Amino acid sequence: MRKLYEIEQDIANLIELDADRFVDGATGEIISKADFDALQMEWSQKVEGVALGYKNECSEADAIKQEIDALTERMNRHKKRAEGYKSFLNMVLAGKKFETAKCIVKPTKSKSVEWNGKTEGLEDYMIPQEPKFDKAQARKDLLAGKEVPNCTLVEKTSVSIK
């Protein structure tokens, strides 16, 4: 089975003699209009095959994403239910230990810092953040005709396959 680039190369090597004949520039072979049409049809079928492959892979990826989302939702539901059980046990046992042949529930103590959100006097504890470039705002400004230093709006070409 020939590859798309090989077919493109064969088409690129053809030189039109007249309306019904072509010559292969690489081999000197004369090719009829019917053979040329067959070559173009083979090229079209290859391109269509690549596009259909793309669509198939996108569909497969979407199906996997939906399954991941469904499983993630189930996982989060079970985690939430488990946390509910844990909170209930913490409330019922009120710091006491519970043990059977199938499980052990022990209270543990921990310490955490609660912060009211005020920053006065906390300069030593504040973490500086690096500035972050906002591409979306720069794009909006460039589209509105504003000049944004060190930025240009670049037009790119892409294909849409449906």
N, C-alpha and C positions, 0 to 999 in steps of 0.2 A: 504494500500500500504506500503510495507516494505521499510525501509530506507537503504541506501548504507552500513552504518556501521553495520547494523544487518545482512545483507547478507555476508559481510566480516567476521563477527564473526562466522556465521554458517560454512563458508568454512574453517576458521582457526581451528574449533573444529573437523573437519573430520580427521580420521585416515584411511589410505588405508589398507584394509585387503588383497585384491588381485586385479587383473586387472578389475574385474566387481563389486566389493563391497567396501563400505566404512562404517565405524562406526562413529557415532556422539559421540565424547568424553564426551559431557555434558549429553546426555540422554541415551547413549548406543544403540540407534536405528541404525539398519542396513539400509544403503542407497545404491540403485543401481547406476550403472554407468550412466544410463539415467537421474536419479534424480540429480546426481552430475553435469552432463552436463547442465541440466536445471538451476541449481543454478548458474553455471558459466555464462550462457547466460543471466540470470536475472541481474547479476553483470555487465556484459558488457553493457546491455541496460541502466542501471542506470548511469554508467560512461559516456556513449554516451549522455544521457539526460543532464547531468551536463555540458558537453562540448558544446552541442548545446545551452544550456541556456546562457553560457558565450558568445558564438558568437552572439546570439540574443541581449544580453545587450550591447555588443560592437557596434553592428550595430545601435541600438537605440541611444546610446550615440553619435556616429558619425553623425547621422541624426540631432540630437539636436544641436550639435556643428556647423554643416553647416548652420542651421537655425539661430543660434545666430550670426554667422559671417555675414550672409546676412542682418540680422536686424541691426547689428552694422554698417555695411557699409551704409545702408540707413540712420541710425541715424546721422552718421558723415556727410553725404552729406547734410542733412537738417540743421545741426548745421552750416556747412560752408556757406550754402546759407543764413541762418539767420544772421550770422556775416557780410556777404556781404551787406545785407539790412541795418544793423545797421551802418556799415561804410559809406554807401551811405547817410543815413540820417544825420549822423554827418557832412559829407562834405557839404551837401545841406543846412542844417540849420545853419551851422557855429556858433554854440553856442546860437542860439535863441530857445525859447520854442515854441512848436506847440501843439495845443489841438483841438480835435473834440469830438463829442459824443461817438465815438468808441475807441479813443486812446489819450494818452498824451505822448508827447516826450519832455523830459526835459534834458538839458545838465547838466552833473555833472563834477566836477573837481576832479582830484586826483593827487597825487604826487608819483613818483616811482624813485628808484635809478637805474641809468644806470652805468655799470661797464665796463671799457675797457679791462679787463682781466689781467692787471699788478698788482703785489702783493706788490711792494715796499711801505713801510709805512703802510701797512694794517694788520700787525701782530695781532692787537687787534680784527680784524673783521674776521679772518680766523677760520673756524671750523675744529678742528682736527677730523680725521677719524680713526676708529678702524681698525687694520690690518685684512685682510680677508684671510682665508685659500683657496688656489686654488687646489681643489681636482683633477681637470682635468690634471693639470700639474704634480701633484704628481703621478697620475696613469700612465702618459706617462713615467715619469722617472723610476718608478718601473718596468714597462714593458720592458724598455730599459736595465734593470739590475742594475740601480743605487740604492744606498741605501738612503732611505728617513727616517730621524729620526722619531720615534714614529708612523710610518706608516707601514702597511703590506698590501699586495695584497690578498684579500680573494675571493675565487672562490665560487660562489653561483649557485644553481640549480634552474631553472625555467622551465616552460612548454610553448610550443608554440602551440596554437590552431588555426587551419585554417579551 
